[in-house]
Amino acid sequence: MASELIDISLPVSSASVVWPSAPKPQVTRRLSMDRGDAVNDSDLFMNVHTGTHIDAPVHHLNRKGGADSVPLEAMIGEAWVIDVSKFKSVDVEALERAWPARPVSRVLLKTRNSELWDRGHAEFVTDYAALTENTGEWLIARGIRLVGIDYLSIQRFSDPPTIHRVLLAAGVVVLEGLNLSDVAPGRYELFCLPLKLVDADGAPARAALRRLS
Ligand SMILES: [Zn+2]
C-alpha cells in the first residue's frame, strides 16, 4: 500500500501569521443560510504570500513571469527533506553537511522554524531560520529546481533580497510557509499546486509529501 500523504501546508484563516506589512486573510460570508440566504457563499481577501505559497519570478524581478508561468513539473515529484535545524543561518556549510549523497532536484529545508508552527505561535518572528545570501549559486550548481522552507521567507529578515533574486532568475521555484514538524528527513514525493493567479508575484498553495523508500 502506498504510504500516506503528509499535509505540510499552513492553515489559512484570520489567525494566520503574516508578514509584518501584509494584511491578515479575511473570509467573509456574503450569503448566509443562517440569515435566510439559499446558500453559504464567501469572499476571500488575502495577500498572495499568505501561508504556504510560491514566489513567482516577478516578485523580485520586475516584468518577469507570474505565478501562472511557473511550471507544474518543478513542483511535483521527488523531493528531499533535509534537517538543518541546528542552524539559524543556513549557509553553504550547513547545506553541505545535510545534503543527501544522491541527486537532488527539489529540497525542503527543515529548520527550527517548524517548532514554531508545532507550538501554534501567533505572532510573526523576525529571527526565523533562513538561507544566507550566498547559497543561491551553490544550490543552482546542484541542479535544484525547487527550494522550500518552513517559514514565510527563504531569506533572513534583515538581508537584501539576493537569495530570492538569484534563485528566481535561474528559474528555481521558491516555496515558503511549509510546516515540516511531522516530517522526518529523507526522500519524498512532493505535491505542490499553487493557484493559477495570472501575472501574480506569488500564489497560495496546498503542499503534501508522500514518503519514498
Ligand atoms: Zn513569498
Residues whose N, C-alpha, C, O or C-beta is under 5 A from the ligand:
A	BS01	ZN	H49 I54 D55 L152 E176 G202
